[in-house]
Amino acid sequence: MNVAVLSDIHGVLPALEAVLAEPDVEAADRIVLLGDMLAGPMPVETLERLLALGSRAVWVRGNADRELAASARGAGKFVPDPIFPWAAQQLRPADLPVLDALPLTVSLEDVLFCHATPRDDTEIVLVDSPPERWAEVLDGVTEETIVCGHTHMPFTRLVDRRLVVNPGSVGMPYGARGAHWALLRDGVELRRTSYDAEAACRFLAEHCAYPDIEEWADYFVRNPASDVEALRVFSASARGTS
């Protein structure tokens, strides 16, 4: 089975469209959507595009998916980024059950897919987290390969003979510019789809009503943070807190 893994799209429709146009994604038997799909500038349009994938799509819940639905219902505040509550307000009532039904994990052919860790959709582990930290969050997991997202940084590493894969982020990458994803077939391939960031920023500015969309797009699409900057921010949480 050929499986394309797309994580952390965050409502950036131009990035998603660029990945879906990749021949290996078009030919994939399954497209695993690894969570945090909608919290960003074009949530409804992104949801409709993903639903159009039909039965090929395998959905996994991300923390932002769960929190976006709760925020849309007025159940609390979760993310300090102002675009998050704005995106929640764009969702239609019929969209919320779709997010409510998403599973924490999915297993396909001895590969476990989750958003953050198999036990929690907000927990942070990184490529440089120590083996004992990985052993803690993978306790009870029997699959030989674990695919997780959440931190927006692509990597592969061994953890006590198990392979851990992070495909990176389609819409809000930390590190190299472009849309990051992964392809699982004979092995694991980390992929990066280049697309016209300037055209994408113009598209978002023209089609998104979020008041600060140009500033948002400049930071996340045109000039994403480096992996070193992101690791520095995440390091405190990655030492063992959820």
N, C-alpha and C positions, 0 to 999 in steps of 0.2 A: 504494500500500500504506500502510495506517495501522499504525504501529508504536508501542506503548507500551514505554517503557524504565524498568525498575525496577532500581535499584542499591542495594547495601549494606543489605539487609534485616536482616541480623544477628539472625535468629531472633526478631524482634519480631512475632509472629503477629497481634496486633490491628492493627498498622499495615499489614501486608500485606493483611489482609482488607478494611480500609477502602479501599485502593487498588484491589483486585480488584473491589470493588463499584461503582467509578466506571463510568458508562455508556460513556465513551470507551475504557476498558480492556476492558470486556465486549465491545465491538464491534470491537476491534482485530484486524487480520489476524494480527499477530505480537506476542508479548510477549517482549522481550529482557530476560533476566536478566543483569545486568552484573557479577555476581560478589559475593563476600562475603555469601552468602545465609544461612548457618546459624550462624555464630559468635556466639552470644548465648543468650538464656534458653530458647528453645523450638526447638532445632535439628531434632529428628526430626519434630515436628509441622509445622514450616515446610517441610521437604523433602517430606513427603507432600502438602502443599497445592500445592506447585509442580509435583510430578510429575503431579498430577491435571489440570494444564493441558493435558497431552498434546502434540500436535504443534504447537500454536500457540506453545509456549514455545521460545525460542532461548537456549541457555545459553552463558555466557562464564565462564571461570575467573577468580576473584579470588585474591589472595594468601592470604586467610584460608581459602578453600576448600581450596587445596593444603596449607596448613599444618595445617588441622584434620585432614585425613586422615592426614598424617604423624604428628601428635601422637597420634591415636587408635591408631596402630601403635606408639607409644612411640619414635618416631624423633627426638625432640628437643623443645626448648622454643622458642617463637617469639614469643609475645605476653605482655607482663607482666601484662595484665589477668587476674585469677584466674578470671573466668568462661570464659576461652578453654579452658584444660585441662579444666574441668568439662564444657563443651559437647562437647569431643572425646570424653570418656568416655561421653557419652550415645549416640553414634552406634553403629549396629548394623553387624556385618561386611558385610552386603549393601549398606549405604549407601556404603561407601568406593569401590567401583568407579565409582559415579555421579560422585563428585568427581574421581577419577583421569582420567576420560575427557573432562573439560571442556577446550575449546580456549582458547588465549591470545587469539585474535581471531576475529571473524566478520565477513564482509562481505555486506551486503544492499543491492542497488540503489545502488551507489556510496556507501554509508555504511559506514565501518569502526567496529566496536564492539570496545572493549577495556575492561579494568578500570581500569588505571592509565595505561599508555602502550602503544602497539602492540608494543614490544620487551621489556617488563618489567612484571610484575604488582605490583611494589612501588614503582616510580619515582613521584616526586611532582613534578607541575607544577601551577601555580595560575593563577587568572585574571590575576594581575599578574606572572607570570613573563615575562621579556623575550623578544622575538621570536627571538633567537638560541638561547635555551634550547628554545623550541618547535621551531625548525628542527632542532635536534639530535635530539630524541626522535621527530620525525615524518619523519626522513630515510628515503627510500625508499617512503613512503606515497603512493599514487596517488589514493586516494579524495578527493572534494571535501569531505566531511563526516566528522568524527571524533567519536565519542561515547565519553566515558570517565567513570569514577566515581572511587572510591578515597578522595577527600578530603572527601566528605560535604557539599560546598558547591555549590549550583547556580549555573551561569553559562553564558553564551554569549559567544564572542569570535571575531574574525577573526585568522587567523595566515597572513599572506602569501596572502590571497585564499581560504584554506580556512576553513571554519566548524568550530570546536571547541565541543562541547556537553558540559556535565556536568549530569546530572539531579538531583544531590544524593542524599541518602540517604532511603530509606523508613523505616528503623527507628531510625537514630542520627543525626539531622540536626545540623549545626552551623549556627546561624542561627535562623530562625523555627521555632517548634514545629509539628509536623504531619509528614505523610509526603510527601516530595518525590519527584517522578518527572517524566518528559518524554513528550510526544506528538509524533511525527513524522508529518506528513501533507503538506499543501501547504507547510508550513514547519515550524519548531520551536516548540513551546509548552512552557515550563517550568510545571509544575503543582505545586500543593500541596494535599493532601487533609487537611482538618481532621477530627479525630476526638476523642472524649472521652478525654483523657489520664488523668483520674482513674479512669475505668472501666478503661482499659487497664492502669494500674498495679495495680488490684485484681485484674484477670484474671491478670496475670503472677504476682502474689503467691499466688494460689490454685492455679495450674496449673504452676508451676515450682518444682522442688525445690532450686534453687541457694540456698545458705544466706543470701547477702546480696542476694537479689533485690529487696527493697524499696529498699535504698540504690541499687542499680544502676538500677532503674526511675525513681527520683526524679531521678537525674542525667541519664539519656539520654532519657527519655520526658517527664517532667514539666518539667524545667528544663535543656534542652540548652544547651551552650556556644554563645556567639555566633560569627559568622563572623570577627569581629575577633580574638577569643581564639584561634580555630583557626588563622588565618593567622599569628599571632605564633608559635605552636608549630611550624608547618610551614615557616616561612620559611628556616631553616637548611638543611633537606633540599632545599628547592626551588631552592637556588642552583646545584645541579648534581650533587648526590650522589644515589645510588639508595637 
